[in-house]
Amino acid sequence: MAEYTSTHVPVSQDPDKLYAAAVRVFLKKGWNFQSRDPQARAVETDWVEQDGTYGASGSKVWLSYRVLINRDSIDVFSSCKMGGLTRRDCPTNERPPGTADKERKLVEEIINESGIVADTP
């Protein structure tokens, strides 16, 4: 596990288009939703198993990504669980190595998707 800080990326795109793009990106990835709030422009995935990622005890790791679209930024927060049948929370400030890169890539995909014209799901 590695020290964790959430991702904050300044943006200038239309926040409503970015929110719609975030929903489309989640759908394209096949991620289920824990929550979607168009008024707050917040969307959170269900638990996503991390391929090839194991906690200190060798147990599997799952992340949930929460994306908040603000007027001038996109913020991504990852929640983390690890274990087998009985999952437990990861330490508050730790995530699997590469989590920050995955969050930045997610923001990039949302920004790219926001340039595509589509109906909001």
Order of alpha helices (4+ residues) and beta strands (2+ residues): beta-beta-alpha-beta-beta-beta-beta-beta-beta-beta-alpha
